[in-house]
Amino acid sequence: MVEIEDALFELLDSGETFDGHDMRASARNVSVVTPDPDATFARLVPFLSRAGLIDHVTVAARPLASDTFVTLWPRSGESFDRG
């Protein structure tokens, strides 16, 4: 998990920050604060694909003022349960 976080951290642009992680029984969550979740995820896809992780991740985003996450990947647009 730490190696993945380190690699993701290196790929962040200005205005994006790594906001930590939490580990739950059914998921490992990595949090990134970004003004444009779709653009940030698009930039991370090549790394996730090369690492063999893209088929094993769910990516979600939420506005800072909200408690509701929306799934970005796989592209369903459904609510997201953080595990």
Secondary structure, 3 states (H helix, E strand, C coil): CHHHHHHHHHHCCCCCEEEEEEECCCCEEEEEECCCHHHHHHHHHHHHHHCCCHHHCCEEECCCCCCCCEEEECCCCCECCCC
